[in-house]
Amino acid sequence: MTSASSSRTGEIYRIDWLPGTDVLHGTCHCGREHTAQDPVEMWEWMLAHPQGHSVHEPRGNSS
C-alpha cells in the first residue's frame, strides 16, 4: 500500500493480511517488519519511522 506522499519520496509501506487470522504483517520502507491485529496500530508504527525501527529492537511484534 502506498500513500500519495510516499509515492513522491519513493517510500513504500506494505501491509499484508495473514489469511485465516486477524493479523496484519507490515513491512516499512526501511525493511523492518511488524505484526499487529489493529490497523491503526500498524499505521502508527509505520508512520513513526524511525521510532520503533531500530536494528537493536526485535523484529516483529506479536499482538
mmCIF file of the N, C-alpha and C atoms, coordinates in Angstrom:
data_MODEL
# 
_entry.id   MODEL 
# 
loop_
_atom_site.group_PDB 
_atom_site.id 
_atom_site.type_symbol 
_atom_site.label_atom_id 
_atom_site.label_alt_id 
_atom_site.label_comp_id 
_atom_site.label_asym_id 
_atom_site.label_entity_id 
_atom_site.label_seq_id 
_atom_site.pdbx_PDB_ins_code 
_atom_site.Cartn_x 
_atom_site.Cartn_y 
_atom_site.Cartn_z 
_atom_site.occupancy 
_atom_site.B_iso_or_equiv 
_atom_site.pdbx_formal_charge 
_atom_site.auth_seq_id 
_atom_site.auth_comp_id 
_atom_site.auth_asym_id 
_atom_site.auth_atom_id 
_atom_site.pdbx_PDB_model_num 
ATOM 1   N N  . MET A 1 1  ? 0.834  -1.163  0.000  1.00 0.00 ? 1  MET A N  1 
ATOM 2   C CA . MET A 1 1  ? 0.000  0.000   0.000  1.00 0.00 ? 1  MET A CA 1 
ATOM 3   C C  . MET A 1 1  ? 0.887  1.237   0.000  1.00 0.00 ? 1  MET A C  1 
ATOM 4   N N  . THR A 1 2  ? 0.576  2.216   -0.792 1.00 0.00 ? 2  THR A N  1 
ATOM 5   C CA . THR A 1 2  ? 1.352  3.448   -0.785 1.00 0.00 ? 2  THR A CA 1 
ATOM 6   C C  . THR A 1 2  ? 0.412  4.617   -0.594 1.00 0.00 ? 2  THR A C  1 
ATOM 7   N N  . SER A 1 3  ? 0.923  5.658   0.000  1.00 0.00 ? 3  SER A N  1 
ATOM 8   C CA . SER A 1 3  ? 0.127  6.870   0.143  1.00 0.00 ? 3  SER A CA 1 
ATOM 9   C C  . SER A 1 3  ? 0.623  7.879   -0.873 1.00 0.00 ? 3  SER A C  1 
ATOM 10  N N  . ALA A 1 4  ? -0.138 8.938   -1.099 1.00 0.00 ? 4  ALA A N  1 
ATOM 11  C CA . ALA A 1 4  ? 0.244  9.948   -2.080 1.00 0.00 ? 4  ALA A CA 1 
ATOM 12  C C  . ALA A 1 4  ? 1.601  10.562  -1.747 1.00 0.00 ? 4  ALA A C  1 
ATOM 13  N N  . SER A 1 5  ? 1.840  10.857  -0.470 1.00 0.00 ? 5  SER A N  1 
ATOM 14  C CA . SER A 1 5  ? 3.115  11.479  -0.103 1.00 0.00 ? 5  SER A CA 1 
ATOM 15  C C  . SER A 1 5  ? 4.267  10.502  -0.243 1.00 0.00 ? 5  SER A C  1 
ATOM 16  N N  . SER A 1 6  ? 4.051  9.213   0.021  1.00 0.00 ? 6  SER A N  1 
ATOM 17  C CA . SER A 1 6  ? 5.140  8.249   -0.092 1.00 0.00 ? 6  SER A CA 1 
ATOM 18  C C  . SER A 1 6  ? 5.501  8.009   -1.548 1.00 0.00 ? 6  SER A C  1 
ATOM 19  N N  . SER A 1 7  ? 4.560  8.185   -2.467 1.00 0.00 ? 7  SER A N  1 
ATOM 20  C CA . SER A 1 7  ? 4.839  7.988   -3.882 1.00 0.00 ? 7  SER A CA 1 
ATOM 21  C C  . SER A 1 7  ? 5.863  9.001   -4.369 1.00 0.00 ? 7  SER A C  1 
ATOM 22  N N  . ARG A 1 8  ? 5.816  10.190  -3.840 1.00 0.00 ? 8  ARG A N  1 
ATOM 23  C CA . ARG A 1 8  ? 6.753  11.235  -4.261 1.00 0.00 ? 8  ARG A CA 1 
ATOM 24  C C  . ARG A 1 8  ? 8.150  11.000  -3.723 1.00 0.00 ? 8  ARG A C  1 
ATOM 25  N N  . THR A 1 9  ? 8.268  10.347  -2.576 1.00 0.00 ? 9  THR A N  1 
ATOM 26  C CA . THR A 1 9  ? 9.579  10.142  -1.970 1.00 0.00 ? 9  THR A CA 1 
ATOM 27  C C  . THR A 1 9  ? 10.142 8.758   -2.268 1.00 0.00 ? 9  THR A C  1 
ATOM 28  N N  . GLY A 1 10 ? 9.354  7.884   -2.851 1.00 0.00 ? 10 GLY A N  1 
ATOM 29  C CA . GLY A 1 10 ? 9.795  6.537   -3.146 1.00 0.00 ? 10 GLY A CA 1 
ATOM 30  C C  . GLY A 1 10 ? 9.673  5.591   -1.961 1.00 0.00 ? 10 GLY A C  1 
ATOM 31  N N  . GLU A 1 11 ? 9.083  6.033   -0.859 1.00 0.00 ? 11 GLU A N  1 
ATOM 32  C CA . GLU A 1 11 ? 8.906  5.174   0.305  1.00 0.00 ? 11 GLU A CA 1 
ATOM 33  C C  . GLU A 1 11 ? 7.689  4.273   0.080  1.00 0.00 ? 11 GLU A C  1 
ATOM 34  N N  . ILE A 1 12 ? 7.871  2.982   0.356  1.00 0.00 ? 12 ILE A N  1 
ATOM 35  C CA . ILE A 1 12 ? 6.772  2.035   0.187  1.00 0.00 ? 12 ILE A CA 1 
ATOM 36  C C  . ILE A 1 12 ? 6.475  1.389   1.528  1.00 0.00 ? 12 ILE A C  1 
ATOM 37  N N  . TYR A 1 13 ? 5.214  1.456   1.924  1.00 0.00 ? 13 TYR A N  1 
ATOM 38  C CA . TYR A 1 13 ? 4.738  0.828   3.142  1.00 0.00 ? 13 TYR A CA 1 
ATOM 39  C C  . TYR A 1 13 ? 3.841  -0.318  2.721  1.00 0.00 ? 13 TYR A C  1 
ATOM 40  N N  . ARG A 1 14 ? 4.187  -1.533  3.115  1.00 0.00 ? 14 ARG A N  1 
ATOM 41  C CA . ARG A 1 14 ? 3.421  -2.694  2.697  1.00 0.00 ? 14 ARG A CA 1 
ATOM 42  C C  . ARG A 1 14 ? 2.768  -3.342  3.914  1.00 0.00 ? 14 ARG A C  1 
ATOM 43  N N  . ILE A 1 15 ? 1.460  -3.594  3.801  1.00 0.00 ? 15 ILE A N  1 
ATOM 44  C CA . ILE A 1 15 ? 0.729  -4.286  4.856  1.00 0.00 ? 15 ILE A CA 1 
ATOM 45  C C  . ILE A 1 15 ? -0.031 -5.435  4.215  1.00 0.00 ? 15 ILE A C  1 
ATOM 46  N N  . ASP A 1 16 ? 0.233  -6.639  4.703  1.00 0.00 ? 16 ASP A N  1 
ATOM 47  C CA . ASP A 1 16 ? -0.445 -7.836  4.223  1.00 0.00 ? 16 ASP A CA 1 
ATOM 48  C C  . ASP A 1 16 ? -1.306 -8.397  5.339  1.00 0.00 ? 16 ASP A C  1 
ATOM 49  N N  . TRP A 1 17 ? -2.439 -8.931  4.963  1.00 0.00 ? 17 TRP A N  1 
ATOM 50  C CA . TRP A 1 17 ? -3.316 -9.623  5.898  1.00 0.00 ? 17 TRP A CA 1 
ATOM 51  C C  . TRP A 1 17 ? -2.949 -11.091 5.837  1.00 0.00 ? 17 TRP A C  1 
ATOM 52  N N  . LEU A 1 18 ? -2.786 -11.720 6.988  1.00 0.00 ? 18 LEU A N  1 
ATOM 53  C CA . LEU A 1 18 ? -2.481 -13.145 7.039  1.00 0.00 ? 18 LEU A CA 1 
ATOM 54  C C  . LEU A 1 18 ? -3.806 -13.907 7.019  1.00 0.00 ? 18 LEU A C  1 
ATOM 55  N N  . PRO A 1 19 ? -4.148 -14.541 5.897  1.00 0.00 ? 19 PRO A N  1 
ATOM 56  C CA . PRO A 1 19 ? -5.450 -15.209 5.745  1.00 0.00 ? 19 PRO A CA 1 
ATOM 57  C C  . PRO A 1 19 ? -5.737 -16.196 6.868  1.00 0.00 ? 19 PRO A C  1 
ATOM 58  N N  . GLY A 1 20 ? -6.995 -16.217 7.279  1.00 0.00 ? 20 GLY A N  1 
ATOM 59  C CA . GLY A 1 20 ? -7.425 -17.115 8.347  1.00 0.00 ? 20 GLY A CA 1 
ATOM 60  C C  . GLY A 1 20 ? -7.154 -16.577 9.741  1.00 0.00 ? 20 GLY A C  1 
ATOM 61  N N  . THR A 1 21 ? -6.607 -15.352 9.821  1.00 0.00 ? 21 THR A N  1 
ATOM 62  C CA . THR A 1 21 ? -6.302 -14.733 11.114 1.00 0.00 ? 21 THR A CA 1 
ATOM 63  C C  . THR A 1 21 ? -6.796 -13.294 11.102 1.00 0.00 ? 21 THR A C  1 
ATOM 64  N N  . ASP A 1 22 ? -6.646 -12.629 12.222 1.00 0.00 ? 22 ASP A N  1 
ATOM 65  C CA . ASP A 1 22 ? -6.903 -11.190 12.314 1.00 0.00 ? 22 ASP A CA 1 
ATOM 66  C C  . ASP A 1 22 ? -5.585 -10.427 12.333 1.00 0.00 ? 22 ASP A C  1 
ATOM 67  N N  . VAL A 1 23 ? -4.511 -11.059 11.880 1.00 0.00 ? 23 VAL A N  1 
ATOM 68  C CA . VAL A 1 23 ? -3.171 -10.492 11.993 1.00 0.00 ? 23 VAL A CA 1 
ATOM 69  C C  . VAL A 1 23 ? -2.765 -9.780  10.703 1.00 0.00 ? 23 VAL A C  1 
ATOM 70  N N  . LEU A 1 24 ? -2.202 -8.585  10.872 1.00 0.00 ? 24 LEU A N  1 
ATOM 71  C CA . LEU A 1 24 ? -1.624 -7.823  9.769  1.00 0.00 ? 24 LEU A CA 1 
ATOM 72  C C  . LEU A 1 24 ? -0.110 -7.900  9.891  1.00 0.00 ? 24 LEU A C  1 
ATOM 73  N N  . HIS A 1 25 ? 0.560  -8.037  8.772  1.00 0.00 ? 25 HIS A N  1 
ATOM 74  C CA . HIS A 1 25 ? 2.021  -8.083  8.747  1.00 0.00 ? 25 HIS A CA 1 
ATOM 75  C C  . HIS A 1 25 ? 2.483  -6.906  7.907  1.00 0.00 ? 25 HIS A C  1 
ATOM 76  N N  . GLY A 1 26 ? 3.220  -6.000  8.527  1.00 0.00 ? 26 GLY A N  1 
ATOM 77  C CA . GLY A 1 26 ? 3.675  -4.805  7.832  1.00 0.00 ? 26 GLY A CA 1 
ATOM 78  C C  . GLY A 1 26 ? 5.171  -4.801  7.611  1.00 0.00 ? 26 GLY A C  1 
ATOM 79  N N  . THR A 1 27 ? 5.568  -4.224  6.476  1.00 0.00 ? 27 THR A N  1 
ATOM 80  C CA . THR A 1 27 ? 6.975  -4.030  6.167  1.00 0.00 ? 27 THR A CA 1 
ATOM 81  C C  . THR A 1 27 ? 7.182  -2.565  5.829  1.00 0.00 ? 27 THR A C  1 
ATOM 82  N N  . CYS A 1 28 ? 8.040  -1.909  6.592  1.00 0.00 ? 28 CYS A N  1 
ATOM 83  C CA . CYS A 1 28 ? 8.344  -0.496  6.390  1.00 0.00 ? 28 CYS A CA 1 
ATOM 84  C C  . CYS A 1 28 ? 9.302  -0.343  5.208  1.00 0.00 ? 28 CYS A C  1 
ATOM 85  N N  . HIS A 1 29 ? 9.393  0.861   4.685  1.00 0.00 ? 29 HIS A N  1 
ATOM 86  C CA . HIS A 1 29 ? 10.321 1.133   3.591  1.00 0.00 ? 29 HIS A CA 1 
ATOM 87  C C  . HIS A 1 29 ? 11.765 0.876   3.991  1.00 0.00 ? 29 HIS A C  1 
ATOM 88  N N  . CYS A 1 30 ? 12.050 0.848   5.304  1.00 0.00 ? 30 CYS A N  1 
ATOM 89  C CA . CYS A 1 30 ? 13.417 0.585   5.776  1.00 0.00 ? 30 CYS A CA 1 
ATOM 90  C C  . CYS A 1 30 ? 13.696 -0.908  5.902  1.00 0.00 ? 30 CYS A C  1 
ATOM 91  N N  . GLY A 1 31 ? 12.663 -1.741  5.692  1.00 0.00 ? 31 GLY A N  1 
ATOM 92  C CA . GLY A 1 31 ? 12.838 -3.182  5.758  1.00 0.00 ? 31 GLY A CA 1 
ATOM 93  C C  . GLY A 1 31 ? 12.436 -3.814  7.078  1.00 0.00 ? 31 GLY A C  1 
ATOM 94  N N  . ARG A 1 32 ? 12.181 -3.015  8.099  1.00 0.00 ? 32 ARG A N  1 
ATOM 95  C CA . ARG A 1 32 ? 11.746 -3.562  9.388  1.00 0.00 ? 32 ARG A CA 1 
ATOM 96  C C  . ARG A 1 32 ? 10.337 -4.115  9.250  1.00 0.00 ? 32 ARG A C  1 
ATOM 97  N N  . GLU A 1 33 ? 10.029 -5.139  10.036 1.00 0.00 ? 33 GLU A N  1 
ATOM 98  C CA . GLU A 1 33 ? 8.731  -5.795  9.981  1.00 0.00 ? 33 GLU A CA 1 
ATOM 99  C C  . GLU A 1 33 ? 8.023  -5.705  11.322 1.00 0.00 ? 33 GLU A C  1 
ATOM 100 N N  . HIS A 1 34 ? 6.692  -5.776  11.270 1.00 0.00 ? 34 HIS A N  1 
ATOM 101 C CA . HIS A 1 34 ? 5.872  -5.631  12.466 1.00 0.00 ? 34 HIS A CA 1 
ATOM 102 C C  . HIS A 1 34 ? 4.571  -6.385  12.230 1.00 0.00 ? 34 HIS A C  1 
ATOM 103 N N  . THR A 1 35 ? 4.015  -6.988  13.271 1.00 0.00 ? 35 THR A N  1 
ATOM 104 C CA . THR A 1 35 ? 2.698  -7.604  13.168 1.00 0.00 ? 35 THR A CA 1 
ATOM 105 C C  . THR A 1 35 ? 1.777  -6.981  14.206 1.00 0.00 ? 35 THR A C  1 
ATOM 106 N N  . ALA A 1 36 ? 0.504  -6.879  13.844 1.00 0.00 ? 36 ALA A N  1 
ATOM 107 C CA . ALA A 1 36 ? -0.495 -6.301  14.747 1.00 0.00 ? 36 ALA A CA 1 
ATOM 108 C C  . ALA A 1 36 ? -1.876 -6.751  14.281 1.00 0.00 ? 36 ALA A C  1 
ATOM 109 N N  . GLN A 1 37 ? -2.829 -6.729  15.199 1.00 0.00 ? 37 GLN A N  1 
ATOM 110 C CA . GLN A 1 37 ? -4.214 -7.021  14.840 1.00 0.00 ? 37 GLN A CA 1 
ATOM 111 C C  . GLN A 1 37 ? -4.978 -5.745  14.528 1.00 0.00 ? 37 GLN A C  1 
ATOM 112 N N  . ASP A 1 38 ? -4.516 -4.632  15.027 1.00 0.00 ? 38 ASP A N  1 
ATOM 113 C CA . ASP A 1 38 ? -5.207 -3.355  14.864 1.00 0.00 ? 38 ASP A CA 1 
ATOM 114 C C  . ASP A 1 38 ? -4.596 -2.562  13.707 1.00 0.00 ? 38 ASP A C  1 
ATOM 115 N N  . PRO A 1 39 ? -5.381 -2.232  12.672 1.00 0.00 ? 39 PRO A N  1 
ATOM 116 C CA . PRO A 1 39 ? -4.845 -1.471  11.545 1.00 0.00 ? 39 PRO A CA 1 
ATOM 117 C C  . PRO A 1 39 ? -4.309 -0.095  11.950 1.00 0.00 ? 39 PRO A C  1 
ATOM 118 N N  . VAL A 1 40 ? -4.943 0.534   12.931 1.00 0.00 ? 40 VAL A N  1 
ATOM 119 C CA . VAL A 1 40 ? -4.472 1.842   13.387 1.00 0.00 ? 40 VAL A CA 1 
ATOM 120 C C  . VAL A 1 40 ? -3.091 1.712   14.024 1.00 0.00 ? 40 VAL A C  1 
ATOM 121 N N  . GLU A 1 41 ? -2.907 0.692   14.862 1.00 0.00 ? 41 GLU A N  1 
ATOM 122 C CA . GLU A 1 41 ? -1.598 0.450   15.472 1.00 0.00 ? 41 GLU A CA 1 
ATOM 123 C C  . GLU A 1 41 ? -0.540 0.232   14.396 1.00 0.00 ? 41 GLU A C  1 
ATOM 124 N N  . MET A 1 42 ? -0.910 -0.522  13.358 1.00 0.00 ? 42 MET A N  1 
ATOM 125 C CA . MET A 1 42 ? 0.041  -0.801  12.280 1.00 0.00 ? 42 MET A CA 1 
ATOM 126 C C  . MET A 1 42 ? 0.461  0.485   11.578 1.00 0.00 ? 42 MET A C  1 
ATOM 127 N N  . TRP A 1 43 ? -0.488 1.338   11.218 1.00 0.00 ? 43 TRP A N  1 
ATOM 128 C CA . TRP A 1 43 ? -0.146 2.584   10.528 1.00 0.00 ? 43 TRP A CA 1 
ATOM 129 C C  . TRP A 1 43 ? 0.626  3.537   11.433 1.00 0.00 ? 43 TRP A C  1 
ATOM 130 N N  . GLU A 1 44 ? 0.282  3.572   12.715 1.00 0.00 ? 44 GLU A N  1 
ATOM 131 C CA . GLU A 1 44 ? 1.044  4.421   13.634 1.00 0.00 ? 44 GLU A CA 1 
ATOM 132 C C  . GLU A 1 44 ? 2.492  3.965   13.694 1.00 0.00 ? 44 GLU A C  1 
ATOM 133 N N  . TRP A 1 45 ? 2.724  2.642   13.709 1.00 0.00 ? 45 TRP A N  1 
ATOM 134 C CA . TRP A 1 45 ? 4.084  2.117   13.722 1.00 0.00 ? 45 TRP A CA 1 
ATOM 135 C C  . TRP A 1 45 ? 4.805  2.487   12.430 1.00 0.00 ? 45 TRP A C  1 
ATOM 136 N N  . MET A 1 46 ? 4.125  2.310   11.303 1.00 0.00 ? 46 MET A N  1 
ATOM 137 C CA . MET A 1 46 ? 4.732  2.633   10.006 1.00 0.00 ? 46 MET A CA 1 
ATOM 138 C C  . MET A 1 46 ? 5.138  4.104   9.937  1.00 0.00 ? 46 MET A C  1 
ATOM 139 N N  . LEU A 1 47 ? 4.214  4.976   10.290 1.00 0.00 ? 47 LEU A N  1 
ATOM 140 C CA . LEU A 1 47 ? 4.442  6.411   10.139 1.00 0.00 ? 47 LEU A CA 1 
ATOM 141 C C  . LEU A 1 47 ? 5.345  6.998   11.219 1.00 0.00 ? 47 LEU A C  1 
ATOM 142 N N  . ALA A 1 48 ? 5.626  6.225   12.274 1.00 0.00 ? 48 ALA A N  1 
ATOM 143 C CA . ALA A 1 48 ? 6.527  6.695   13.340 1.00 0.00 ? 48 ALA A CA 1 
ATOM 144 C C  . ALA A 1 48 ? 7.996  6.514   12.964 1.00 0.00 ? 48 ALA A C  1 
ATOM 145 N N  . HIS A 1 49 ? 8.277  5.959   11.787 1.00 0.00 ? 49 HIS A N  1 
ATOM 146 C CA . HIS A 1 49 ? 9.657  5.709   11.355 1.00 0.00 ? 49 HIS A CA 1 
ATOM 147 C C  . HIS A 1 49 ? 10.523 6.937   11.631 1.00 0.00 ? 49 HIS A C  1 
ATOM 148 N N  . PRO A 1 50 ? 11.685 6.810   12.227 1.00 0.00 ? 50 PRO A N  1 
ATOM 149 C CA . PRO A 1 50 ? 12.409 5.599   12.568 1.00 0.00 ? 50 PRO A CA 1 
ATOM 150 C C  . PRO A 1 50 ? 12.142 5.079   13.975 1.00 0.00 ? 50 PRO A C  1 
ATOM 151 N N  . GLN A 1 51 ? 11.281 5.732   14.769 1.00 0.00 ? 51 GLN A N  1 
ATOM 152 C CA . GLN A 1 51 ? 10.993 5.247   16.122 1.00 0.00 ? 51 GLN A CA 1 
ATOM 153 C C  . GLN A 1 51 ? 10.375 3.855   16.039 1.00 0.00 ? 51 GLN A C  1 
ATOM 154 N N  . GLY A 1 52 ? 10.954 2.910   16.774 1.00 0.00 ? 52 GLY A N  1 
ATOM 155 C CA . GLY A 1 52 ? 10.465 1.544   16.754 1.00 0.00 ? 52 GLY A CA 1 
ATOM 156 C C  . GLY A 1 52 ? 11.024 0.716   15.614 1.00 0.00 ? 52 GLY A C  1 
ATOM 157 N N  . HIS A 1 53 ? 11.964 1.282   14.852 1.00 0.00 ? 53 HIS A N  1 
ATOM 158 C CA . HIS A 1 53 ? 12.516 0.598   13.699 1.00 0.00 ? 53 HIS A CA 1 
ATOM 159 C C  . HIS A 1 53 ? 14.011 0.346   13.846 1.00 0.00 ? 53 HIS A C  1 
ATOM 160 N N  . SER A 1 54 ? 14.537 0.468   15.048 1.00 0.00 ? 54 SER A N  1 
ATOM 161 C CA . SER A 1 54 ? 15.962 0.305   15.300 1.00 0.00 ? 54 SER A CA 1 
ATOM 162 C C  . SER A 1 54 ? 16.407 -1.123  15.067 1.00 0.00 ? 54 SER A C  1 
ATOM 163 N N  . VAL A 1 55 ? 17.626 -1.302  14.540 1.00 0.00 ? 55 VAL A N  1 
ATOM 164 C CA . VAL A 1 55 ? 18.157 -2.646  14.335 1.00 0.00 ? 55 VAL A CA 1 
ATOM 165 C C  . VAL A 1 55 ? 18.419 -3.339  15.663 1.00 0.00 ? 55 VAL A C  1 
ATOM 166 N N  . HIS A 1 56 ? 18.448 -2.584  16.749 1.00 0.00 ? 56 HIS A N  1 
ATOM 167 C CA . HIS A 1 56 ? 18.674 -3.163  18.077 1.00 0.00 ? 56 HIS A CA 1 
ATOM 168 C C  . HIS A 1 56 ? 17.379 -3.622  18.736 1.00 0.00 ? 56 HIS A C  1 
ATOM 169 N N  . GLU A 1 57 ? 16.238 -3.278  18.136 1.00 0.00 ? 57 GLU A N  1 
ATOM 170 C CA . GLU A 1 57 ? 14.956 -3.709  18.653 1.00 0.00 ? 57 GLU A CA 1 
ATOM 171 C C  . GLU A 1 57 ? 14.546 -4.985  17.920 1.00 0.00 ? 57 GLU A C  1 
ATOM 172 N N  . PRO A 1 58 ? 13.841 -5.891  18.590 1.00 0.00 ? 58 PRO A N  1 
ATOM 173 C CA . PRO A 1 58 ? 13.445 -7.125  17.925 1.00 0.00 ? 58 PRO A CA 1 
ATOM 174 C C  . PRO A 1 58 ? 12.526 -6.866  16.734 1.00 0.00 ? 58 PRO A C  1 
ATOM 175 N N  . ARG A 1 59 ? 12.687 -7.657  15.694 1.00 0.00 ? 59 ARG A N  1 
ATOM 176 C CA . ARG A 1 59 ? 11.800 -7.541  14.523 1.00 0.00 ? 59 ARG A CA 1 
ATOM 177 C C  . ARG A 1 59 ? 10.466 -8.155  14.873 1.00 0.00 ? 59 ARG A C  1 
ATOM 178 N N  . GLY A 1 60 ? 9.401  -7.502  14.407 1.00 0.00 ? 60 GLY A N  1 
ATOM 179 C CA . GLY A 1 60 ? 8.057  -8.027  14.631 1.00 0.00 ? 60 GLY A CA 1 
ATOM 180 C C  . GLY A 1 60 ? 7.576  -7.785  16.038 1.00 0.00 ? 60 GLY A C  1 
ATOM 181 N N  . ASN A 1 61 ? 6.275  -7.749  16.168 1.00 0.00 ? 61 ASN A N  1 
ATOM 182 C CA . ASN A 1 61 ? 5.667  -7.527  17.464 1.00 0.00 ? 61 ASN A CA 1 
ATOM 183 C C  . ASN A 1 61 ? 4.330  -8.233  17.459 1.00 0.00 ? 61 ASN A C  1 
ATOM 184 N N  . SER A 1 62 ? 4.270  -9.393  18.049 1.00 0.00 ? 62 SER A N  1 
ATOM 185 C CA . SER A 1 62 ? 3.004  -10.132 18.057 1.00 0.00 ? 62 SER A CA 1 
ATOM 186 C C  . SER A 1 62 ? 2.023  -9.476  19.005 1.00 0.00 ? 62 SER A C  1 
ATOM 187 N N  . SER A 1 63 ? 0.845  -9.213  18.479 1.00 0.00 ? 63 SER A N  1 
ATOM 188 C CA . SER A 1 63 ? -0.203 -8.599  19.289 1.00 0.00 ? 63 SER A CA 1 
ATOM 189 C C  . SER A 1 63 ? -1.354 -9.545  19.447 1.00 0.00 ? 63 SER A C  1 
# 
